Amino acid sequence: MGHISYPGDELELFARADRWKSYFADLLRPHIGGDVLEVGAGIGETTAHLLDDRARRWTCLEPDPRLSSRIEERVPAAMRPRVRVVTGTIQDLDPAERFDAVLYIDVLEHIADDVAELRRAAQVLRHDGRLIVLAPAFDFLYSPFDEAIGHYRRYTRRTLARVFPPGMRRRVLRYADSVGFVLSLGNRLLLRRSMPTEKQVAFWDRRVIPISRITDRLLSPLVGRSVIAVFSRS
């Protein structure tokens, strides 16, 4: 099994960012259904926000046993029969398994060979299955926080599209959280903090995200704290 110890300790800090998680969940849900694979499920907070009746089966793949042991407690009791937790990497799955959607939510930037990883993910997709990535945007925003939690890189729309396997069809390619981009730039240039405080995360989630929901309608092709890509295997 591909067990890995996750170096970051921000998962609990961002677990309470409900407005942000609800925002990107609204953007991604139209592309999620059937048999779903969530790579790097962490402690299950993203699972809890994305899982709904459109998913027939939800496989949480997490290489850190310390984290994977906590996933089920985050999932609503009514949904737990649909959820399977696997401790390992995508290479530990049964090669015959196929999925309708494969998710990398704030995960791909932690993987050294992102091209090879998405190639493996595409191989487990069914026809017209969706490969979905949400990742931090813009390398010039790379900060001590990124380094502290094990990010290899950040992405633009163009650089993220390049790591998807050839022949896949682009469905969505956009930025999200345009106002959060400004905060990240301030941290990069001025604060240079390796970890935000609980108050900073609460302010961003409660005050900034509702504004970004509005400003992103205009700015999502241009700028954002995060970048979202959805490609299908056609």
CYANA upper distance limits for C-alpha pairs under 8 A (distance plus 0.5 A):
  1 MET  CA     87 THR  CA      8.02
  1 MET  CA     88 GLY  CA      5.97
  1 MET  CA     89 THR  CA      8.00
  1 MET  CA     92 ASP  CA      6.50
  2 GLY  CA     63 PRO  CA      6.63
  2 GLY  CA     87 THR  CA      8.29
  2 GLY  CA     88 GLY  CA      5.13
  2 GLY  CA     89 THR  CA      5.96
  2 GLY  CA     91 GLN  CA      8.22
  2 GLY  CA     92 ASP  CA      7.32
  3 HIS  CA     63 PRO  CA      5.14
  3 HIS  CA     64 ASP  CA      6.17
  3 HIS  CA     65 PRO  CA      7.49
  3 HIS  CA     87 THR  CA      7.47
  3 HIS  CA     88 GLY  CA      5.87
  3 HIS  CA     89 THR  CA      8.02
  4 ILE  CA     63 PRO  CA      5.61
  4 ILE  CA     64 ASP  CA      5.47
  4 ILE  CA     65 PRO  CA      8.39
  4 ILE  CA     88 GLY  CA      8.31
  5 SER  CA     63 PRO  CA      7.87
  5 SER  CA     64 ASP  CA      5.55
  5 SER  CA     65 PRO  CA      8.29
  5 SER  CA     66 ARG  CA      8.41
  6 TYR  CA     64 ASP  CA      6.65
  7 PRO  CA    148 ALA  CA      8.24
  7 PRO  CA    149 ILE  CA      6.37
  7 PRO  CA    150 GLY  CA      6.98
  8 GLY  CA    148 ALA  CA      7.12
  8 GLY  CA    149 ILE  CA      4.64
  8 GLY  CA    150 GLY  CA      7.29
  9 ASP  CA     13 LEU  CA      8.33
  9 ASP  CA    149 ILE  CA      7.73
 10 GLU  CA     14 PHE  CA      6.76
 10 GLU  CA    149 ILE  CA      8.07
 10 GLU  CA    195 MET  CA      8.17
 11 LEU  CA     15 ALA  CA      6.38
 11 LEU  CA     42 GLY  CA      8.02
 11 LEU  CA     43 ILE  CA      7.89
 12 GLU  CA     16 ARG  CA      8.03
 13 LEU  CA    198 GLU  CA      6.97
 13 LEU  CA    201 VAL  CA      8.07
 14 PHE  CA    201 VAL  CA      7.49
 15 ALA  CA     45 GLU  CA      6.64
 16 ARG  CA    202 ALA  CA      8.39
 17 ALA  CA     21 LYS  CA      6.88
 17 ALA  CA    201 VAL  CA      7.69
 17 ALA  CA    202 ALA  CA      7.48
 17 ALA  CA    205 ASP  CA      5.96
 18 ASP  CA     22 SER  CA      6.46
 18 ASP  CA    205 ASP  CA      7.71
 19 ARG  CA     23 TYR  CA      6.54
 19 ARG  CA    205 ASP  CA      6.27
 19 ARG  CA    206 ARG  CA      7.30
 19 ARG  CA    209 ILE  CA      7.12
 19 ARG  CA    210 PRO  CA      8.09
 20 TRP  CA     24 PHE  CA      6.88
 20 TRP  CA    205 ASP  CA      6.52
 20 TRP  CA    209 ILE  CA      6.63
 21 LYS  CA     25 ALA  CA      6.42
 21 LYS  CA     46 THR  CA      7.51
 21 LYS  CA     49 HIS  CA      7.10
 22 SER  CA     26 ASP  CA      6.64
 22 SER  CA     49 HIS  CA      7.11
 23 TYR  CA     27 LEU  CA      7.13
 23 TYR  CA    209 ILE  CA      8.44
 23 TYR  CA    213 ARG  CA      7.91
 24 PHE  CA     28 LEU  CA      6.66
 25 ALA  CA     29 ARG  CA      6.25
 25 ALA  CA     49 HIS  CA      7.14
 25 ALA  CA     50 LEU  CA      6.18
 26 ASP  CA     30 PRO  CA      8.31
 28 LEU  CA     32 ILE  CA      7.24
 29 ARG  CA     33 GLY  CA      8.34
 29 ARG  CA     50 LEU  CA      7.39
 31 HIS  CA    101 ALA  CA      8.05
 31 HIS  CA    130 ARG  CA      7.14
 31 HIS  CA    230 VAL  CA      8.37
 32 ILE  CA     36 VAL  CA      7.69
 32 ILE  CA     54 ARG  CA      7.78
 32 ILE  CA     55 ALA  CA      7.65
 32 ILE  CA    100 ASP  CA      8.12
 32 ILE  CA    101 ALA  CA      6.41
 32 ILE  CA    130 ARG  CA      8.03
 33 GLY  CA     54 ARG  CA      5.25
 33 GLY  CA     55 ALA  CA      4.92
 33 GLY  CA     56 ARG  CA      7.49
 33 GLY  CA    100 ASP  CA      7.18
 33 GLY  CA    101 ALA  CA      7.34
 34 GLY  CA     54 ARG  CA      6.82
 34 GLY  CA     55 ALA  CA      5.14
 34 GLY  CA     56 ARG  CA      5.25
 34 GLY  CA     57 ARG  CA      7.06
 34 GLY  CA     99 PHE  CA      8.07
 34 GLY  CA    100 ASP  CA      6.22
 34 GLY  CA    101 ALA  CA      8.07
 35 ASP  CA     55 ALA  CA      6.64
 35 ASP  CA     56 ARG  CA      6.04
 35 ASP  CA     57 ARG  CA      5.32
 35 ASP  CA     58 TRP  CA      6.58
 35 ASP  CA     59 THR  CA      8.38
 35 ASP  CA     98 ARG  CA      8.32
 35 ASP  CA     99 PHE  CA      5.48
 35 ASP  CA    100 ASP  CA      5.71
 35 ASP  CA    101 ALA  CA      7.19
 36 VAL  CA     55 ALA  CA      7.18
 36 VAL  CA     56 ARG  CA      8.31
 36 VAL  CA     57 ARG  CA      6.65
 36 VAL  CA     58 TRP  CA      5.29
 36 VAL  CA     59 THR  CA      6.60
 36 VAL  CA     99 PHE  CA      6.16
 36 VAL  CA    100 ASP  CA      6.42
 36 VAL  CA    101 ALA  CA      5.38
 36 VAL  CA    102 VAL  CA      6.44
 36 VAL  CA    103 LEU  CA      8.22
 37 LEU  CA     58 TRP  CA      6.53
 37 LEU  CA     59 THR  CA      5.32
 37 LEU  CA     60 CYS  CA      6.77
 37 LEU  CA     61 LEU  CA      7.64
 37 LEU  CA     99 PHE  CA      7.05
 37 LEU  CA    101 ALA  CA      6.74
 37 LEU  CA    102 VAL  CA      5.19
 37 LEU  CA    103 LEU  CA      6.67
 38 GLU  CA     47 THR  CA      8.30
 38 GLU  CA     58 TRP  CA      7.91
 38 GLU  CA     59 THR  CA      6.61
 38 GLU  CA     60 CYS  CA      5.57
 38 GLU  CA     61 LEU  CA      6.41
 38 GLU  CA    102 VAL  CA      6.37
 38 GLU  CA    103 LEU  CA      5.20
 38 GLU  CA    104 TYR  CA      6.92
 38 GLU  CA    105 ILE  CA      8.43
 39 VAL  CA     60 CYS  CA      7.02
 39 VAL  CA     61 LEU  CA      5.39
 39 VAL  CA     62 GLU  CA      6.97
 39 VAL  CA     89 THR  CA      8.05
 39 VAL  CA     90 ILE  CA      7.83
 39 VAL  CA    102 VAL  CA      7.71
 39 VAL  CA    103 LEU  CA      6.42
 39 VAL  CA    104 TYR  CA      6.00
 39 VAL  CA    105 ILE  CA      8.28
 39 VAL  CA    107 VAL  CA      7.95
 40 GLY  CA     60 CYS  CA      7.92
 40 GLY  CA     61 LEU  CA      6.12
 40 GLY  CA     62 GLU  CA      5.14
 40 GLY  CA     63 PRO  CA      7.50
 40 GLY  CA    104 TYR  CA      7.37
 40 GLY  CA    105 ILE  CA      8.13
 40 GLY  CA    107 VAL  CA      6.51
 41 ALA  CA     45 GLU  CA      8.47
 41 ALA  CA     46 THR  CA      7.63
 41 ALA  CA     47 THR  CA      7.52
 41 ALA  CA     60 CYS  CA      5.99
 41 ALA  CA     61 LEU  CA      6.30
 41 ALA  CA     62 GLU  CA      5.82
 41 ALA  CA     68 SER  CA      8.02
 41 ALA  CA     71 ILE  CA      8.26
 42 GLY  CA     62 GLU  CA      6.57
 42 GLY  CA     64 ASP  CA      8.38
 42 GLY  CA     67 LEU  CA      6.08
 42 GLY  CA     68 SER  CA      6.92
 42 GLY  CA     71 ILE  CA      7.79
 43 ILE  CA     67 LEU  CA      5.67
 43 ILE  CA     68 SER  CA      6.67
 43 ILE  CA     69 SER  CA      8.37
 43 ILE  CA     70 ARG  CA      5.98
 43 ILE  CA     71 ILE  CA      5.30
 43 ILE  CA     74 ARG  CA      7.87
 44 GLY  CA     48 ALA  CA      6.74
 44 GLY  CA     60 CYS  CA      8.41
 44 GLY  CA     68 SER  CA      8.41
 44 GLY  CA     70 ARG  CA      7.71
 44 GLY  CA     71 ILE  CA      4.89
 44 GLY  CA     72 GLU  CA      7.61
 44 GLY  CA     74 ARG  CA      6.14
 44 GLY  CA     75 VAL  CA      7.47
 45 GLU  CA     49 HIS  CA      7.10
 45 GLU  CA     71 ILE  CA      8.26
 45 GLU  CA     74 ARG  CA      6.78
 45 GLU  CA     75 VAL  CA      8.45
 46 THR  CA     50 LEU  CA      6.66
 46 THR  CA    105 ILE  CA      8.26
 47 THR  CA     51 LEU  CA      6.16
 47 THR  CA     60 CYS  CA      8.28
 47 THR  CA     75 VAL  CA      7.52
 48 ALA  CA     74 ARG  CA      6.76
 48 ALA  CA     75 VAL  CA      5.61
 48 ALA  CA     76 PRO  CA      7.48
 51 LEU  CA     55 ALA  CA      7.13
 51 LEU  CA     58 TRP  CA      8.14
 51 LEU  CA     79 MET  CA      8.31
 52 ASP  CA     79 MET  CA      8.26
 55 ALA  CA     82 ARG  CA      8.40
 56 ARG  CA     82 ARG  CA      7.06
 57 ARG  CA     82 ARG  CA      5.31
 57 ARG  CA     83 VAL  CA      6.61
 57 ARG  CA     84 ARG  CA      8.17
 58 TRP  CA     82 ARG  CA      6.42
 58 TRP  CA     83 VAL  CA      5.28
 58 TRP  CA     84 ARG  CA      6.70
 59 THR  CA     83 VAL  CA      6.36
 59 THR  CA     84 ARG  CA      5.25
 59 THR  CA     85 VAL  CA      6.37
 59 THR  CA     86 VAL  CA      7.59
 60 CYS  CA     83 VAL  CA      7.69
 60 CYS  CA     84 ARG  CA      6.56
 60 CYS  CA     85 VAL  CA      5.24
 60 CYS  CA     86 VAL  CA      6.55
 61 LEU  CA     68 SER  CA      8.35
 61 LEU  CA     85 VAL  CA      6.66
 61 LEU  CA     86 VAL  CA      5.44
 61 LEU  CA     87 THR  CA      6.44
 61 LEU  CA     88 GLY  CA      6.75
 61 LEU  CA     89 THR  CA      6.97
 61 LEU  CA     90 ILE  CA      7.84
 62 GLU  CA     67 LEU  CA      7.74
 62 GLU  CA     68 SER  CA      6.07
 62 GLU  CA     85 VAL  CA      8.19
 62 GLU  CA     86 VAL  CA      6.93
 62 GLU  CA     87 THR  CA      5.54
 62 GLU  CA     88 GLY  CA      6.08
 62 GLU  CA     89 THR  CA      7.19
 63 PRO  CA     68 SER  CA      7.88
 63 PRO  CA     87 THR  CA      5.54
 63 PRO  CA     88 GLY  CA      4.50
 63 PRO  CA     89 THR  CA      6.15
 64 ASP  CA     68 SER  CA      6.66
 64 ASP  CA     87 THR  CA      7.24
 64 ASP  CA     88 GLY  CA      7.82
 65 PRO  CA     69 SER  CA      6.47
 65 PRO  CA     87 THR  CA      6.56
 66 ARG  CA     70 ARG  CA      7.89
 67 LEU  CA     71 ILE  CA      7.52
 68 SER  CA     85 VAL  CA      7.44
 68 SER  CA     86 VAL  CA      8.06
 68 SER  CA     87 THR  CA      6.71
 70 ARG  CA     74 ARG  CA      7.67
 71 ILE  CA     75 VAL  CA      7.39
 71 ILE  CA     85 VAL  CA      7.96
 72 GLU  CA     80 ARG  CA      7.46
 72 GLU  CA     83 VAL  CA      8.36
 72 GLU  CA     85 VAL  CA      8.26
 75 VAL  CA     79 MET  CA      7.13
 75 VAL  CA     80 ARG  CA      6.69
 76 PRO  CA     80 ARG  CA      6.96
 79 MET  CA     83 VAL  CA      7.46
 88 GLY  CA     92 ASP  CA      6.43
 89 THR  CA     93 LEU  CA      7.94
 90 ILE  CA    120 ARG  CA      7.96
 90 ILE  CA    121 ALA  CA      7.87
 91 GLN  CA    120 ARG  CA      8.43
 93 LEU  CA     97 GLU  CA      7.72
 95 PRO  CA    124 VAL  CA      8.18
 96 ALA  CA    124 VAL  CA      8.40
 97 GLU  CA    124 VAL  CA      6.96
 98 ARG  CA    124 VAL  CA      5.26
 98 ARG  CA    125 LEU  CA      5.92
 98 ARG  CA    126 ARG  CA      6.28
 99 PHE  CA    124 VAL  CA      6.61
 99 PHE  CA    125 LEU  CA      5.45
 99 PHE  CA    126 ARG  CA      6.22
 99 PHE  CA    129 GLY  CA      7.44
100 ASP  CA    125 LEU  CA      6.41
100 ASP  CA    126 ARG  CA      6.13
100 ASP  CA    127 HIS  CA      8.46
100 ASP  CA    128 ASP  CA      8.08
100 ASP  CA    129 GLY  CA      4.92
100 ASP  CA    130 ARG  CA      6.80
101 ALA  CA    125 LEU  CA      7.29
101 ALA  CA    129 GLY  CA      5.92
101 ALA  CA    130 ARG  CA      5.11
101 ALA  CA    131 LEU  CA      6.34
101 ALA  CA    132 ILE  CA      7.79
102 VAL  CA    121 ALA  CA      7.34
102 VAL  CA    125 LEU  CA      7.78
102 VAL  CA    129 GLY  CA      8.48
102 VAL  CA    130 ARG  CA      6.88
102 VAL  CA    131 LEU  CA      5.50
102 VAL  CA    132 ILE  CA      6.60
103 LEU  CA    131 LEU  CA      6.75
103 LEU  CA    132 ILE  CA      5.33
103 LEU  CA    133 VAL  CA      6.55
104 TYR  CA    108 LEU  CA      6.56
104 TYR  CA    132 ILE  CA      6.65
104 TYR  CA    133 VAL  CA      5.25
104 TYR  CA    134 LEU  CA      6.82
105 ILE  CA    132 ILE  CA      8.37
105 ILE  CA    133 VAL  CA      6.33
105 ILE  CA    134 LEU  CA      5.33
105 ILE  CA    135 ALA  CA      7.13
106 ASP  CA    133 VAL  CA      8.10
106 ASP  CA    134 LEU  CA      6.07
106 ASP  CA    135 ALA  CA      5.31
106 ASP  CA    136 PRO  CA      7.51
107 VAL  CA    111 ILE  CA      7.71
107 VAL  CA    134 LEU  CA      8.32
107 VAL  CA    135 ALA  CA      7.50
108 LEU  CA    114 ASP  CA      6.77
108 LEU  CA    133 VAL  CA      7.87
108 LEU  CA    135 ALA  CA      7.28
109 GLU  CA    114 ASP  CA      8.04
109 GLU  CA    135 ALA  CA      7.07
109 GLU  CA    136 PRO  CA      8.08
109 GLU  CA    151 HIS  CA      5.77
109 GLU  CA    152 TYR  CA      6.14
109 GLU  CA    153 ARG  CA      6.08
109 GLU  CA    154 ARG  CA      6.92
110 HIS  CA    150 GLY  CA      6.35
110 HIS  CA    151 HIS  CA      5.29
110 HIS  CA    152 TYR  CA      6.32
110 HIS  CA    153 ARG  CA      8.36
111 ILE  CA    117 GLU  CA      8.20
111 ILE  CA    151 HIS  CA      8.37
111 ILE  CA    152 TYR  CA      7.55
112 ALA  CA    152 TYR  CA      6.95
113 ASP  CA    117 GLU  CA      6.83
114 ASP  CA    118 LEU  CA      6.75
114 ASP  CA    163 VAL  CA      7.23
115 VAL  CA    119 ARG  CA      6.73
115 VAL  CA    163 VAL  CA      5.42
115 VAL  CA    164 PHE  CA      7.24
115 VAL  CA    165 PRO  CA      7.96
116 ALA  CA    120 ARG  CA      6.79
117 GLU  CA    121 ALA  CA      6.78
118 LEU  CA    122 ALA  CA      6.54
118 LEU  CA    163 VAL  CA      7.69
118 LEU  CA    164 PHE  CA      6.60
118 LEU  CA    165 PRO  CA      7.32
119 ARG  CA    123 GLN  CA      6.96
119 ARG  CA    164 PHE  CA      7.67
119 ARG  CA    165 PRO  CA      6.18
120 ARG  CA    124 VAL  CA      7.46
121 ALA  CA    125 LEU  CA      7.33
121 ALA  CA    131 LEU  CA      7.95
122 ALA  CA    131 LEU  CA      7.45
122 ALA  CA    165 PRO  CA      7.82
122 ALA  CA    233 ARG  CA      7.62
125 LEU  CA    129 GLY  CA      5.76
125 LEU  CA    130 ARG  CA      7.76
125 LEU  CA    131 LEU  CA      8.26
125 LEU  CA    233 ARG  CA      7.50
126 ARG  CA    233 ARG  CA      7.80
127 HIS  CA    233 ARG  CA      6.16
127 HIS  CA    234 SER  CA      6.30
128 ASP  CA    232 SER  CA      5.86
128 ASP  CA    233 ARG  CA      5.25
128 ASP  CA    234 SER  CA      5.30
129 GLY  CA    232 SER  CA      5.91
129 GLY  CA    233 ARG  CA      6.02
129 GLY  CA    234 SER  CA      8.20
130 ARG  CA    230 VAL  CA      6.92
130 ARG  CA    231 PHE  CA      6.16
130 ARG  CA    232 SER  CA      4.93
130 ARG  CA    233 ARG  CA      7.13
131 LEU  CA    230 VAL  CA      6.19
131 LEU  CA    231 PHE  CA      5.77
131 LEU  CA    232 SER  CA      6.53
131 LEU  CA    233 ARG  CA      8.34
132 ILE  CA    228 ILE  CA      8.08
132 ILE  CA    229 ALA  CA      6.33
132 ILE  CA    230 VAL  CA      5.02
132 ILE  CA    231 PHE  CA      7.11
133 VAL  CA    228 ILE  CA      6.24
133 VAL  CA    229 ALA  CA      5.74
133 VAL  CA    230 VAL  CA      6.99
134 LEU  CA    226 SER  CA      7.29
134 LEU  CA    227 VAL  CA      6.26
134 LEU  CA    228 ILE  CA      5.04
134 LEU  CA    229 ALA  CA      7.08
135 ALA  CA    154 ARG  CA      7.54
135 ALA  CA    155 TYR  CA      7.49
135 ALA  CA    226 SER  CA      6.06
135 ALA  CA    227 VAL  CA      5.97
135 ALA  CA    228 ILE  CA      7.14
136 PRO  CA    154 ARG  CA      5.74
136 PRO  CA    155 TYR  CA      6.84
136 PRO  CA    225 ARG  CA      6.64
136 PRO  CA    226 SER  CA      4.87
136 PRO  CA    227 VAL  CA      6.61
137 ALA  CA    141 LEU  CA      8.00
137 ALA  CA    154 ARG  CA      5.64
137 ALA  CA    155 TYR  CA      5.20
137 ALA  CA    156 THR  CA      6.06
137 ALA  CA    175 TYR  CA      8.19
137 ALA  CA    224 GLY  CA      7.23
137 ALA  CA    225 ARG  CA      5.91
137 ALA  CA    226 SER  CA      5.15
137 ALA  CA    227 VAL  CA      5.88
138 PHE  CA    142 TYR  CA      7.88
138 PHE  CA    154 ARG  CA      5.86
138 PHE  CA    155 TYR  CA      5.65
138 PHE  CA    156 THR  CA      5.84
138 PHE  CA    225 ARG  CA      8.32
139 ASP  CA    153 ARG  CA      6.93
139 ASP  CA    154 ARG  CA      5.30
139 ASP  CA    155 TYR  CA      6.76
139 ASP  CA    156 THR  CA      8.24
141 LEU  CA    154 ARG  CA      8.33
141 LEU  CA    184 SER  CA      7.05
141 LEU  CA    185 LEU  CA      6.45
141 LEU  CA    188 ARG  CA      6.35
142 TYR  CA    146 ASP  CA      6.47
142 TYR  CA    147 GLU  CA      8.28
142 TYR  CA    153 ARG  CA      7.85
142 TYR  CA    154 ARG  CA      7.29
142 TYR  CA    188 ARG  CA      7.53
143 SER  CA    147 GLU  CA      7.10
143 SER  CA    187 ASN  CA      8.03
143 SER  CA    188 ARG  CA      5.89
143 SER  CA    192 ARG  CA      6.99
143 SER  CA    193 ARG  CA      8.19
143 SER  CA    194 SER  CA      7.81
144 PRO  CA    148 ALA  CA      6.49
144 PRO  CA    192 ARG  CA      6.71
144 PRO  CA    193 ARG  CA      6.64
144 PRO  CA    194 SER  CA      4.99
144 PRO  CA    195 MET  CA      8.34
145 PHE  CA    149 ILE  CA      6.94
145 PHE  CA    192 ARG  CA      8.40
145 PHE  CA    193 ARG  CA      6.84
145 PHE  CA    194 SER  CA      4.40
145 PHE  CA    195 MET  CA      5.88
145 PHE  CA    196 PRO  CA      8.45
146 ASP  CA    150 GLY  CA      6.84
146 ASP  CA    151 HIS  CA      5.66
146 ASP  CA    194 SER  CA      8.05
147 GLU  CA    151 HIS  CA      6.21
147 GLU  CA    152 TYR  CA      8.18
147 GLU  CA    194 SER  CA      8.24
148 ALA  CA    194 SER  CA      6.66
148 ALA  CA    195 MET  CA      8.32
155 TYR  CA    159 THR  CA      6.23
155 TYR  CA    160 LEU  CA      6.09
155 TYR  CA    227 VAL  CA      7.59
156 THR  CA    160 LEU  CA      6.48
156 THR  CA    227 VAL  CA      7.32
157 ARG  CA    161 ALA  CA      6.65
157 ARG  CA    173 LEU  CA      6.82
157 ARG  CA    174 ARG  CA      7.08
157 ARG  CA    175 TYR  CA      7.97
157 ARG  CA    227 VAL  CA      7.03
157 ARG  CA    228 ILE  CA      8.39
157 ARG  CA    229 ALA  CA      8.31
158 ARG  CA    162 ARG  CA      6.87
159 THR  CA    163 VAL  CA      7.40
160 LEU  CA    164 PHE  CA      7.76
160 LEU  CA    229 ALA  CA      7.95
161 ALA  CA    173 LEU  CA      8.27
161 ALA  CA    229 ALA  CA      7.77
164 PHE  CA    168 MET  CA      7.73
164 PHE  CA    231 PHE  CA      8.28
167 GLY  CA    233 ARG  CA      8.12
167 GLY  CA    234 SER  CA      8.37
168 MET  CA    231 PHE  CA      6.51
168 MET  CA    232 SER  CA      6.09
168 MET  CA    233 ARG  CA      5.61
168 MET  CA    234 SER  CA      6.93
169 ARG  CA    231 PHE  CA      5.79
169 ARG  CA    232 SER  CA      5.62
169 ARG  CA    233 ARG  CA      6.98
169 ARG  CA    234 SER  CA      7.03
170 ARG  CA    229 ALA  CA      8.29
170 ARG  CA    230 VAL  CA      6.83
170 ARG  CA    231 PHE  CA      4.98
170 ARG  CA    232 SER  CA      7.06
171 ARG  CA    229 ALA  CA      8.08
171 ARG  CA    230 VAL  CA      5.82
171 ARG  CA    231 PHE  CA      5.80
171 ARG  CA    232 SER  CA      7.39
172 VAL  CA    228 ILE  CA      7.63
172 VAL  CA    229 ALA  CA      5.75
172 VAL  CA    230 VAL  CA      5.31
172 VAL  CA    231 PHE  CA      7.42
173 LEU  CA    227 VAL  CA      7.95
173 LEU  CA    228 ILE  CA      6.21
173 LEU  CA    229 ALA  CA      5.00
173 LEU  CA    230 VAL  CA      7.08
174 ARG  CA    220 SER  CA      6.04
174 ARG  CA    221 PRO  CA      5.85
174 ARG  CA    222 LEU  CA      8.35
174 ARG  CA    227 VAL  CA      6.31
174 ARG  CA    228 ILE  CA      5.92
174 ARG  CA    229 ALA  CA      7.21
175 TYR  CA    216 ASP  CA      8.33
175 TYR  CA    219 LEU  CA      8.37
175 TYR  CA    220 SER  CA      5.15
175 TYR  CA    221 PRO  CA      6.60
175 TYR  CA    222 LEU  CA      7.39
175 TYR  CA    223 VAL  CA      6.23
175 TYR  CA    224 GLY  CA      5.28
175 TYR  CA    225 ARG  CA      7.66
175 TYR  CA    226 SER  CA      6.16
175 TYR  CA    227 VAL  CA      4.77
175 TYR  CA    228 ILE  CA      6.47
176 ALA  CA    212 SER  CA      8.09
176 ALA  CA    216 ASP  CA      6.83
176 ALA  CA    220 SER  CA      6.34
176 ALA  CA    223 VAL  CA      7.91
176 ALA  CA    224 GLY  CA      5.25
176 ALA  CA    225 ARG  CA      6.70
176 ALA  CA    226 SER  CA      5.74
176 ALA  CA    227 VAL  CA      6.53
176 ALA  CA    228 ILE  CA      7.72
177 ASP  CA    181 PHE  CA      6.96
177 ASP  CA    209 ILE  CA      7.09
177 ASP  CA    212 SER  CA      5.51
177 ASP  CA    213 ARG  CA      7.65
177 ASP  CA    216 ASP  CA      7.04
177 ASP  CA    220 SER  CA      8.48
177 ASP  CA    224 GLY  CA      5.32
177 ASP  CA    225 ARG  CA      5.82
177 ASP  CA    226 SER  CA      7.01
178 SER  CA    182 VAL  CA      7.69
178 SER  CA    212 SER  CA      6.10
178 SER  CA    215 THR  CA      7.22
178 SER  CA    216 ASP  CA      6.40
178 SER  CA    219 LEU  CA      7.13
178 SER  CA    220 SER  CA      7.55
178 SER  CA    223 VAL  CA      6.20
178 SER  CA    224 GLY  CA      4.47
178 SER  CA    225 ARG  CA      6.63
179 VAL  CA    183 LEU  CA      7.40
179 VAL  CA    208 VAL  CA      6.88
179 VAL  CA    209 ILE  CA      8.08
179 VAL  CA    211 ILE  CA      7.69
179 VAL  CA    212 SER  CA      5.95
179 VAL  CA    215 THR  CA      8.12
179 VAL  CA    224 GLY  CA      7.65
179 VAL  CA    225 ARG  CA      8.24
180 GLY  CA    184 SER  CA      6.66
180 GLY  CA    204 TRP  CA      7.72
180 GLY  CA    208 VAL  CA      7.10
180 GLY  CA    209 ILE  CA      7.94
180 GLY  CA    212 SER  CA      7.89
180 GLY  CA    224 GLY  CA      7.31
180 GLY  CA    225 ARG  CA      5.94
181 PHE  CA    185 LEU  CA      6.66
181 PHE  CA    223 VAL  CA      7.66
181 PHE  CA    224 GLY  CA      5.53
181 PHE  CA    225 ARG  CA      4.70
181 PHE  CA    226 SER  CA      8.45
182 VAL  CA    186 GLY  CA      6.77
182 VAL  CA    225 ARG  CA      8.47
183 LEU  CA    187 ASN  CA      6.80
184 SER  CA    188 ARG  CA      6.64
184 SER  CA    225 ARG  CA      7.46
185 LEU  CA    189 LEU  CA      6.65
186 GLY  CA    190 LEU  CA      5.98
186 GLY  CA    191 LEU  CA      7.21
187 ASN  CA    191 LEU  CA      5.08
187 ASN  CA    192 ARG  CA      5.66
187 ASN  CA    193 ARG  CA      7.10
188 ARG  CA    192 ARG  CA      5.74
188 ARG  CA    193 ARG  CA      8.50
196 PRO  CA    200 GLN  CA      6.56
196 PRO  CA    201 VAL  CA      7.14
197 THR  CA    201 VAL  CA      6.90
198 GLU  CA    202 ALA  CA      6.67
199 LYS  CA    203 PHE  CA      6.60
200 GLN  CA    204 TRP  CA      6.68
201 VAL  CA    205 ASP  CA      6.57
202 ALA  CA    206 ARG  CA      6.38
203 PHE  CA    207 ARG  CA      5.96
203 PHE  CA    208 VAL  CA      7.42
204 TRP  CA    208 VAL  CA      5.24
204 TRP  CA    209 ILE  CA      6.88
205 ASP  CA    209 ILE  CA      5.89
205 ASP  CA    210 PRO  CA      8.39
206 ARG  CA    210 PRO  CA      7.54
207 ARG  CA    211 ILE  CA      7.53
208 VAL  CA    212 SER  CA      6.69
209 ILE  CA    213 ARG  CA      6.68
210 PRO  CA    214 ILE  CA      7.51
211 ILE  CA    215 THR  CA      6.80
212 SER  CA    216 ASP  CA      5.97
213 ARG  CA    217 ARG  CA      7.60
214 ILE  CA    218 LEU  CA      8.46
215 THR  CA    219 LEU  CA      6.63
216 ASP  CA    220 SER  CA      5.22
216 ASP  CA    224 GLY  CA      8.42
219 LEU  CA    223 VAL  CA      6.48
219 LEU  CA    224 GLY  CA      8.22
220 SER  CA    224 GLY  CA      7.12
